[in-house]
């Protein structure tokens, strides 16, 4: 029997996304967020509070990178969700991570994260539901050690983790349990 839980954002899994931008002073800012993801083949959507430093940076620079954090860097990734760039000027430096400038957009690429989408802002939307950023993916960077023999990202090598909205935990992912567009094919008959 199902029990009514009320209205909650209970979707699982939620991605742990690292949004990286440059501030007005050229400093790297990274924000941990779960309220976003792929919204079209070459587009991402981010739903963030407009008062975040990241939102201000995105509006000013018209670009950001979106990285998948990995378990070896979970401490820094979580820190990016705890600390605010509006109050902590050395937020990125405290993490001990390193960044280089993207070659495709005016945003930093965090060197330690294994997968990064380089995005240019297509539209910033003000809605009754909040501030939304639509970004076009103009490049994807991946560490060679997360690629398979065909040059595609192997999720089991990413060491990625997801956020759970139920108990605010992080969970490792990676075990393959089926093949999309094949596992259910026998039901088509």
C-alpha positions as CSV (number, residue, x, y, z in Angstrom):
1,X,0.0,0.0,0.0
2,X,1.3,3.4,-0.9
3,X,1.4,6.2,1.7
4,X,0.8,9.9,0.8
5,X,4.0,11.9,1.5
6,X,2.8,15.4,0.5
7,X,4.4,17.6,-2.1
8,X,8.2,17.2,-2.2
9,X,10.8,17.3,-5.0
10,X,11.2,13.5,-4.8
11,X,12.8,12.5,-8.1
12,X,15.7,10.1,-7.9
13,X,18.4,10.3,-8.8
14,X,19.2,13.9,-8.9
15,X,22.5,14.9,-10.6
16,X,25.3,16.5,-8.7
17,X,26.3,19.2,-11.1
18,X,29.3,21.6,-10.7
19,X,28.6,24.9,-12.4
20,X,31.8,26.9,-13.0
21,X,32.0,30.6,-13.9
22,X,34.3,33.5,-13.7
23,X,33.4,36.5,-11.5
24,X,33.8,40.1,-12.4
25,X,37.3,40.0,-10.9
26,X,38.2,36.9,-13.0
27,X,38.1,34.6,-10.0
28,X,36.8,31.1,-10.4
29,X,33.5,30.3,-8.8
30,X,32.0,26.8,-8.6
31,X,28.5,26.0,-7.3
32,X,27.1,22.5,-6.5
33,X,23.5,22.1,-7.7
34,X,21.0,19.4,-8.4
35,X,18.2,21.5,-10.0
36,X,19.2,21.1,-13.6
37,X,20.1,18.8,-16.5
38,X,19.9,18.0,-20.1
39,X,16.8,19.5,-21.8
40,X,17.5,18.9,-25.4
41,X,20.3,17.1,-27.4
42,X,22.6,20.1,-27.2
43,X,21.0,22.1,-24.4
44,X,21.1,22.2,-20.6
45,X,18.7,24.0,-18.2
46,X,19.7,25.3,-14.8
47,X,17.3,26.4,-12.2
48,X,19.1,28.5,-9.6
49,X,18.3,31.4,-7.2
50,X,19.1,34.6,-8.9
51,X,20.9,35.9,-5.8
52,X,23.7,33.3,-6.2
53,X,27.1,34.6,-7.3
54,X,27.0,32.0,-10.1
55,X,23.7,33.5,-11.5
56,X,25.3,36.9,-11.6
57,X,28.4,35.6,-13.2
58,X,26.4,33.7,-15.9
59,X,24.5,36.9,-16.7
60,X,27.7,38.9,-16.9
61,X,29.8,36.4,-18.9
62,X,27.2,34.6,-21.0
63,X,29.0,31.3,-20.3
64,X,29.5,28.5,-17.8
65,X,30.9,24.9,-17.6
66,X,28.9,22.1,-16.2
67,X,31.0,19.2,-14.7
68,X,30.2,15.8,-13.2
69,X,31.8,15.5,-9.8
70,X,33.5,12.3,-8.9
71,X,33.8,10.4,-5.6
72,X,37.5,11.2,-5.2
73,X,36.5,14.9,-5.1
74,X,33.3,14.6,-3.1
75,X,34.6,16.8,-0.2
76,X,35.3,19.7,-2.5
77,X,32.0,19.1,-4.4
78,X,30.0,19.2,-1.2
79,X,31.9,22.3,0.0
80,X,30.8,24.1,-3.2
81,X,27.2,23.6,-2.1
82,X,27.8,24.7,1.5
83,X,29.9,27.9,0.9
84,X,28.7,30.9,-1.0
85,X,30.9,32.9,-3.3
86,X,28.9,36.0,-2.2
87,X,30.5,35.8,1.3
88,X,33.7,33.8,0.8
89,X,36.1,35.4,-1.7
90,X,38.6,32.5,-1.6
91,X,36.0,29.7,-2.0
92,X,37.6,28.0,-5.0
93,X,41.1,28.4,-3.5
94,X,40.0,26.6,-0.3
95,X,39.0,23.6,-2.3
96,X,42.5,22.8,-3.4
97,X,41.3,22.1,-6.9
98,X,42.7,23.7,-10.1
99,X,41.1,25.3,-13.1
100,X,42.0,26.4,-16.6
101,X,40.2,28.6,-19.0
102,X,37.9,26.8,-21.5
103,X,39.0,27.1,-25.1
104,X,35.4,27.5,-26.3
105,X,33.6,29.7,-23.7
106,X,34.4,32.4,-21.2
107,X,34.3,30.0,-18.2
108,X,36.8,27.8,-16.2
109,X,37.2,24.1,-16.5
110,X,38.0,22.4,-13.2
111,X,40.8,20.0,-14.0
112,X,40.0,17.4,-11.4
113,X,36.4,16.7,-12.5
114,X,36.4,13.9,-15.2
115,X,33.6,15.2,-17.5
116,X,32.8,18.8,-18.4
117,X,30.3,20.4,-20.7
118,X,31.3,23.8,-22.1
119,X,28.1,25.9,-22.4
120,X,27.2,29.3,-23.8
121,X,24.1,31.0,-22.5
122,X,21.2,31.0,-24.9
123,X,18.6,32.5,-22.7
124,X,18.0,33.6,-19.1
125,X,14.4,33.3,-18.1
126,X,12.5,35.0,-15.3
127,X,9.5,32.8,-14.5
128,X,7.0,32.6,-11.6
129,X,8.9,29.5,-10.7
130,X,12.3,31.2,-10.5
131,X,15.4,32.0,-12.5
132,X,16.3,29.5,-15.3
133,X,19.3,29.5,-17.6
134,X,19.4,27.7,-20.9
135,X,22.8,26.9,-22.2
136,X,24.0,25.4,-25.5
137,X,26.6,22.7,-25.2
138,X,29.4,23.8,-27.5
139,X,32.0,21.3,-26.3
140,X,32.5,18.2,-24.1
141,X,35.8,17.4,-22.3
142,X,36.5,14.0,-20.7
143,X,39.5,12.5,-19.1
144,X,40.9,9.7,-21.2
145,X,40.7,7.2,-18.3
146,X,36.9,7.5,-18.3
147,X,36.6,6.6,-21.9
148,X,36.1,3.1,-23.3
149,X,37.9,1.6,-26.3
150,X,35.5,3.4,-28.7
151,X,36.2,6.8,-27.2
152,X,32.8,7.0,-25.4
153,X,32.3,7.8,-21.7
154,X,32.1,4.7,-19.6
155,X,29.8,5.4,-16.6
156,X,31.5,2.8,-14.5
157,X,34.8,4.7,-14.9
158,X,33.4,8.1,-14.0
159,X,33.1,7.4,-10.2
160,X,30.1,9.8,-10.3
161,X,27.7,10.2,-7.5
162,X,24.1,11.4,-7.2
163,X,22.1,13.4,-4.7
164,X,19.1,11.9,-3.0
165,X,16.2,14.3,-2.2
166,X,14.8,12.0,0.4
167,X,17.5,12.1,3.1
168,X,20.1,14.5,1.6
169,X,22.7,11.8,0.9
170,X,25.1,11.1,-1.9
171,X,25.2,7.8,-3.6
172,X,27.7,6.1,-5.9
173,X,26.5,5.0,-9.3
174,X,28.1,2.8,-11.9
175,X,26.7,-0.7,-12.0
176,X,25.1,-1.5,-15.4
177,X,21.8,-3.4,-14.9
178,X,20.3,-3.3,-18.5
179,X,20.7,-2.0,-22.0
180,X,18.4,0.9,-23.1
181,X,16.1,0.2,-26.0
182,X,16.9,-3.5,-25.7
183,X,16.1,-4.8,-22.2
184,X,12.3,-4.2,-22.7
185,X,12.2,-5.1,-26.4
186,X,10.7,-8.6,-25.8
187,X,7.5,-6.8,-24.6
188,X,7.1,-5.3,-28.1
189,X,6.1,-8.7,-29.5
